Amino acid sequence: MSLLLPLAAAAQSKTAPKAAGAVSANSTDQFLMKDGAVVLRQGTKITPLTKNVQLANGTKVNYKSGIVELPVGKMTTLREGDYVTMQGDIVFATPASAAAARGDNSVPATAQYQQYIDRDTPSSAAEMESRLTSLNSKITLMAQKIQLLNDKISLLSSGQRPANTTQIDQKLKALDQQLSQVK
């Protein structure tokens, strides 16, 4: 396997130096399986490879077959759309290619990843404002609860027996109820 040595430094430095027959690469570039061969993708620019690649972490990529050998000795074959980062991570384009890399052929070739939706992200400024108001209410109630707990500790440590914490306990219970109602 002939190795593209200047790319080995690419994951450690921003840009690898050019050498005869080599391609300069950036740490954000990827080795993409496209139309049955591995190419170097630099942003939107696609450059065909003429040699196999060895990355700084020891990952080897065969540019003709798409076979990737990881430093631990495990091997996998890239499928269309899969790529290897300059750090040696493999990103699978479909659930089927990820399953095939695990040796699982039960996933249909037509399976697609679902678009990720972050359900915790506010959809509008009004929703963000509502969440901030709620959070501020919780913070205020928690501060009151901490103060009451400190008061209770002081009362219990004062040495007076029996310490009457009934009033503080009632206030704590009311605060807990208020906290449970804040969304």
C-alpha positions as CSV (number, residue, x, y, z in Angstrom):
1,M,0.0,0.0,0.0
2,S,1.6,3.2,-1.1
3,L,1.0,6.0,1.4
4,L,0.3,9.7,1.0
5,L,2.6,10.8,3.8
6,P,2.0,14.6,3.7
7,L,-1.6,13.9,4.7
8,A,-0.5,12.2,7.8
9,A,0.4,15.6,9.2
10,A,-2.8,17.2,8.1
11,A,-4.8,16.2,11.2
12,Q,-2.1,17.8,13.4
13,S,-1.4,21.0,11.4
14,K,-3.8,23.2,9.5
15,T,-2.3,22.4,6.1
16,A,0.1,19.7,5.0
17,P,3.0,20.7,2.7
18,K,2.8,19.7,-1.0
19,A,4.9,16.9,-2.2
20,A,5.4,15.1,-5.5
21,G,2.1,13.4,-6.3
22,A,0.6,14.5,-3.0
23,V,-2.4,16.7,-2.3
24,S,-2.4,19.4,0.3
25,A,-5.2,18.8,2.9
26,N,-6.8,20.8,5.7
27,S,-7.9,19.3,9.0
28,T,-11.6,19.7,8.1
29,D,-11.3,17.9,4.8
30,Q,-12.7,14.4,4.2
31,F,-12.0,11.3,2.2
32,L,-15.4,10.6,0.5
33,M,-16.5,7.5,-1.3
34,K,-17.9,8.9,-4.6
35,D,-18.8,7.0,-7.7
36,G,-16.9,3.9,-6.6
37,A,-13.6,5.6,-5.6
38,V,-12.3,7.6,-2.7
39,V,-11.8,11.3,-3.4
40,L,-10.6,14.2,-1.3
41,R,-13.5,16.6,-0.4
42,Q,-12.3,20.1,0.6
43,G,-15.4,22.1,1.2
44,T,-17.3,21.9,-2.1
45,K,-14.1,21.0,-4.1
46,I,-13.6,17.3,-5.1
47,T,-10.1,16.1,-5.9
48,P,-9.5,12.6,-7.3
49,L,-6.8,10.7,-5.4
50,T,-3.9,8.9,-7.1
51,K,-2.5,7.2,-4.1
52,N,-3.6,5.5,-0.9
53,V,-3.7,7.6,2.3
54,Q,-2.4,7.1,5.8
55,L,-3.6,9.6,8.4
56,A,-1.7,10.9,11.4
57,N,-3.5,8.4,13.7
58,G,-2.6,5.5,11.6
59,T,-5.9,5.0,9.7
60,K,-5.3,3.8,6.2
61,V,-7.6,4.5,3.3
62,N,-7.4,2.6,-0.1
63,Y,-8.4,5.1,-2.7
64,K,-9.6,2.6,-5.3
65,S,-11.5,0.1,-3.1
66,G,-12.6,2.3,-0.2
67,I,-11.2,-0.2,2.3
68,V,-10.4,1.6,5.5
69,E,-8.0,0.0,8.0
70,L,-8.2,1.4,11.5
71,P,-5.1,1.6,13.7
72,V,-6.4,-1.3,15.9
73,G,-6.5,-3.5,12.8
74,K,-10.2,-3.5,12.1
75,M,-11.2,-3.1,8.5
76,T,-14.3,-1.8,6.8
77,T,-15.3,-0.8,3.3
78,L,-16.8,2.6,2.6
79,R,-20.0,2.7,0.6
80,E,-21.3,5.6,-1.5
81,G,-21.5,8.8,0.5
82,D,-19.5,7.5,3.5
83,Y,-16.4,9.4,4.4
84,V,-13.3,9.4,6.7
85,T,-12.4,12.6,8.5
86,M,-8.8,13.7,8.8
87,Q,-8.9,12.6,12.4
88,G,-9.7,9.0,11.2
89,D,-13.3,8.9,12.2
90,I,-15.7,7.2,9.8
91,V,-19.1,8.9,9.0
92,F,-21.7,6.6,7.4
93,A,-24.1,8.1,4.9
94,T,-26.9,5.6,5.5
95,P,-28.1,3.2,8.2
96,A,-27.4,0.4,5.8
97,S,-23.7,1.3,5.4
98,A,-23.3,1.7,9.2
99,A,-24.9,-1.7,9.7
100,A,-22.8,-3.3,7.1
101,A,-19.6,-2.0,8.8
102,R,-20.9,-3.8,12.0
103,G,-21.5,-7.0,9.9
104,D,-25.3,-6.6,10.1
105,N,-27.0,-7.1,6.8
106,S,-30.5,-6.9,8.2
107,V,-30.9,-3.2,7.5
108,P,-32.6,-2.5,4.1
109,A,-30.3,-0.7,1.6
110,T,-33.0,2.0,1.1
111,A,-33.0,2.9,4.8
112,Q,-32.3,6.6,5.5
113,Y,-31.4,8.6,8.6
114,Q,-34.2,10.7,9.9
115,Q,-33.5,14.4,10.1
116,Y,-32.4,15.4,13.6
117,I,-34.7,17.8,15.3
118,D,-33.6,19.4,18.6
119,R,-36.8,19.5,20.5
120,D,-35.3,21.5,23.3
121,T,-34.5,24.5,21.1
122,P,-37.1,27.3,21.4
123,S,-39.0,27.9,18.2
124,S,-39.5,31.6,18.7
125,A,-38.3,34.7,20.7
126,A,-41.6,34.5,22.7
127,E,-40.9,30.9,23.6
128,M,-37.4,31.8,24.7
129,E,-38.7,34.7,26.8
130,S,-41.2,32.3,28.4
131,R,-38.4,29.8,29.2
132,L,-36.3,32.5,30.7
133,T,-39.2,33.8,32.9
134,S,-39.8,30.3,34.1
135,L,-36.1,29.7,34.8
136,N,-35.9,33.0,36.8
137,S,-39.0,32.0,38.8
138,K,-37.3,28.6,39.7
139,I,-34.1,30.4,40.7
140,T,-36.0,32.8,43.0
141,L,-37.9,30.0,44.6
142,M,-34.8,27.9,45.0
143,A,-33.0,30.8,46.7
144,Q,-35.9,31.2,49.1
145,K,-35.8,27.4,49.8
146,I,-32.0,27.6,50.5
147,Q,-32.6,30.5,52.9
148,L,-35.3,28.5,54.8
149,L,-33.1,25.4,55.0
150,N,-30.2,27.5,56.4
151,D,-32.7,29.0,58.9
152,K,-33.8,25.5,59.9
153,I,-30.1,24.4,60.3
154,S,-29.4,27.4,62.5
155,L,-32.5,26.7,64.7
156,L,-31.6,23.0,65.0
157,S,-27.9,23.8,65.9
158,S,-28.8,26.5,68.4
159,G,-28.9,23.9,71.2
160,Q,-32.5,24.8,72.3
161,R,-34.4,21.6,72.9
162,P,-36.9,20.9,71.5
163,A,-36.4,23.1,68.4
164,N,-39.6,24.0,66.8
165,T,-39.3,24.0,63.0
166,T,-43.0,23.6,62.2
167,Q,-43.3,27.1,60.7
168,I,-40.2,26.6,58.5
169,D,-41.4,23.2,57.4
170,Q,-44.7,24.6,56.4
171,K,-43.0,27.3,54.3
172,L,-40.7,24.7,52.7
173,K,-43.7,22.6,51.8
174,A,-45.4,25.6,50.2
175,L,-42.2,26.4,48.2
176,D,-41.9,22.8,47.0
177,Q,-45.5,23.0,45.8
178,Q,-44.8,26.3,43.9
179,L,-41.6,24.7,42.4
180,S,-43.6,21.7,41.1
181,Q,-46.0,24.1,39.3
182,V,-43.4,26.1,37.5
183,K,-42.8,24.7,34.0
